[in-house]
Amino acid sequence: KPDNFVMGLNNKSHIVYLLDFGLSKKYYSVQAGKHIKFKLHKKLTGTARYASINAIRGGEQSRKDDLEAIGYVLIYLLKGVLPWQGLRMRKNDDKYKVIYEKKKDTTLEELCEGCPNEFVEYVKYTRNLQWEEKPNYTYLCTLFGNVMKREEMVCDWCFDWMNEVPDVTG
């Protein structure tokens, strides 16, 4: 979730730090040489707003779920809102089920309205990954690199929250 990303200060202000790995777990056993097994009926770990469809329906999480969740965070940061925020629920409604249904029923075009098409491609790719499949991280980075090129953005490591350009050489 966005609360778990912070920016460095001063000469580290170009660095994004990830916080709170309290829910982290191994997805691969080096000793056995295998991916963990898929299970259903798991309790959701994480924040429902950003959780993958698989996670919110009770599936064991893997790399694909983390990537889908990052996609929702990026869309939230770009748009400021996700379609399943602020849903009205009746007293006896299961909050997670209502959010799950909205996520499942929201088209990628609706979810990413106003975003570059690469956001649609990103979420589509992550949702279509097989549970044990190793993601093509280079492809995912290339999607956003394409946006930067098209929009003529330059990665100069100078961000809105900085007063000056940091020395990123050391």
Contacts in CASP RR format, 6 or more apart in sequence:
PFRMAT RR
TARGET T0000
AUTHOR 0000-0000-0000
METHOD contacts of the structure
MODEL  1
KPDNFVMGLNNKSHIVYLLDFGLSKKYYSVQAGKHIKFKLHKKLTGTARY
ASINAIRGGEQSRKDDLEAIGYVLIYLLKGVLPWQGLRMRKNDDKYKVIY
EKKKDTTLEELCEGCPNEFVEYVKYTRNLQWEEKPNYTYLCTLFGNVMKR
EEMVCDWCFDWMNEVPDVTG
1 46 0 8 1.000
1 47 0 8 1.000
1 49 0 8 1.000
1 50 0 8 1.000
1 73 0 8 1.000
2 73 0 8 1.000
2 76 0 8 1.000
2 77 0 8 1.000
3 19 0 8 1.000
3 20 0 8 1.000
4 18 0 8 1.000
4 19 0 8 1.000
4 20 0 8 1.000
5 16 0 8 1.000
5 17 0 8 1.000
5 18 0 8 1.000
5 19 0 8 1.000
5 73 0 8 1.000
6 16 0 8 1.000
6 17 0 8 1.000
6 19 0 8 1.000
7 13 0 8 1.000
7 15 0 8 1.000
7 16 0 8 1.000
7 17 0 8 1.000
7 159 0 8 1.000
7 161 0 8 1.000
8 14 0 8 1.000
8 15 0 8 1.000
8 16 0 8 1.000
8 17 0 8 1.000
10 166 0 8 1.000
11 166 0 8 1.000
11 167 0 8 1.000
12 166 0 8 1.000
13 159 0 8 1.000
13 161 0 8 1.000
13 162 0 8 1.000
13 166 0 8 1.000
14 157 0 8 1.000
14 158 0 8 1.000
14 159 0 8 1.000
14 162 0 8 1.000
14 166 0 8 1.000
14 168 0 8 1.000
23 45 0 8 1.000
23 46 0 8 1.000
26 36 0 8 1.000
27 35 0 8 1.000
27 36 0 8 1.000
27 61 0 8 1.000
27 62 0 8 1.000
27 63 0 8 1.000
28 34 0 8 1.000
28 35 0 8 1.000
28 36 0 8 1.000
29 35 0 8 1.000
29 36 0 8 1.000
35 62 0 8 1.000
35 131 0 8 1.000
35 132 0 8 1.000
36 60 0 8 1.000
36 62 0 8 1.000
37 60 0 8 1.000
38 59 0 8 1.000
38 60 0 8 1.000
38 62 0 8 1.000
38 131 0 8 1.000
38 132 0 8 1.000
39 59 0 8 1.000
39 60 0 8 1.000
40 58 0 8 1.000
40 59 0 8 1.000
40 60 0 8 1.000
41 58 0 8 1.000
41 59 0 8 1.000
42 58 0 8 1.000
42 59 0 8 1.000
42 60 0 8 1.000
42 61 0 8 1.000
43 58 0 8 1.000
44 51 0 8 1.000
44 55 0 8 1.000
44 56 0 8 1.000
44 58 0 8 1.000
44 96 0 8 1.000
45 55 0 8 1.000
45 61 0 8 1.000
46 55 0 8 1.000
48 56 0 8 1.000
48 95 0 8 1.000
48 96 0 8 1.000
48 99 0 8 1.000
49 72 0 8 1.000
49 76 0 8 1.000
49 82 0 8 1.000
49 84 0 8 1.000
49 85 0 8 1.000
49 99 0 8 1.000
50 69 0 8 1.000
50 72 0 8 1.000
50 73 0 8 1.000
50 76 0 8 1.000
51 65 0 8 1.000
51 69 0 8 1.000
52 61 0 8 1.000
52 64 0 8 1.000
52 65 0 8 1.000
52 66 0 8 1.000
52 68 0 8 1.000
52 69 0 8 1.000
52 126 0 8 1.000
52 127 0 8 1.000
53 68 0 8 1.000
53 100 0 8 1.000
53 103 0 8 1.000
53 104 0 8 1.000
53 127 0 8 1.000
54 61 0 8 1.000
54 64 0 8 1.000
54 65 0 8 1.000
54 68 0 8 1.000
54 131 0 8 1.000
55 61 0 8 1.000
55 65 0 8 1.000
55 69 0 8 1.000
56 96 0 8 1.000
56 99 0 8 1.000
56 100 0 8 1.000
56 103 0 8 1.000
57 100 0 8 1.000
60 131 0 8 1.000
62 131 0 8 1.000
62 132 0 8 1.000
63 129 0 8 1.000
63 134 0 8 1.000
63 135 0 8 1.000
64 126 0 8 1.000
64 127 0 8 1.000
64 129 0 8 1.000
64 130 0 8 1.000
64 131 0 8 1.000
64 133 0 8 1.000
64 135 0 8 1.000
67 126 0 8 1.000
67 129 0 8 1.000
67 135 0 8 1.000
67 140 0 8 1.000
68 123 0 8 1.000
68 126 0 8 1.000
68 127 0 8 1.000
71 119 0 8 1.000
71 122 0 8 1.000
71 123 0 8 1.000
71 126 0 8 1.000
72 82 0 8 1.000
72 123 0 8 1.000
74 119 0 8 1.000
74 122 0 8 1.000
75 82 0 8 1.000
75 111 0 8 1.000
75 112 0 8 1.000
75 115 0 8 1.000
75 119 0 8 1.000
75 123 0 8 1.000
76 82 0 8 1.000
78 115 0 8 1.000
78 119 0 8 1.000
79 114 0 8 1.000
79 115 0 8 1.000
82 111 0 8 1.000
83 102 0 8 1.000
83 106 0 8 1.000
83 110 0 8 1.000
83 111 0 8 1.000
84 99 0 8 1.000
84 102 0 8 1.000
84 103 0 8 1.000
84 106 0 8 1.000
87 98 0 8 1.000
87 99 0 8 1.000
87 102 0 8 1.000
89 95 0 8 1.000
89 98 0 8 1.000
108 120 0 8 1.000
108 123 0 8 1.000
108 124 0 8 1.000
109 120 0 8 1.000
111 120 0 8 1.000
111 123 0 8 1.000
112 119 0 8 1.000
112 120 0 8 1.000
112 123 0 8 1.000
116 147 0 8 1.000
116 150 0 8 1.000
116 151 0 8 1.000
118 143 0 8 1.000
118 144 0 8 1.000
118 146 0 8 1.000
118 147 0 8 1.000
121 143 0 8 1.000
122 140 0 8 1.000
122 143 0 8 1.000
122 144 0 8 1.000
125 139 0 8 1.000
125 140 0 8 1.000
126 135 0 8 1.000
129 135 0 8 1.000
147 153 0 8 1.000
148 154 0 8 1.000
148 155 0 8 1.000
156 165 0 8 1.000
157 165 0 8 1.000
157 166 0 8 1.000
157 168 0 8 1.000
158 164 0 8 1.000
158 165 0 8 1.000
158 166 0 8 1.000
END
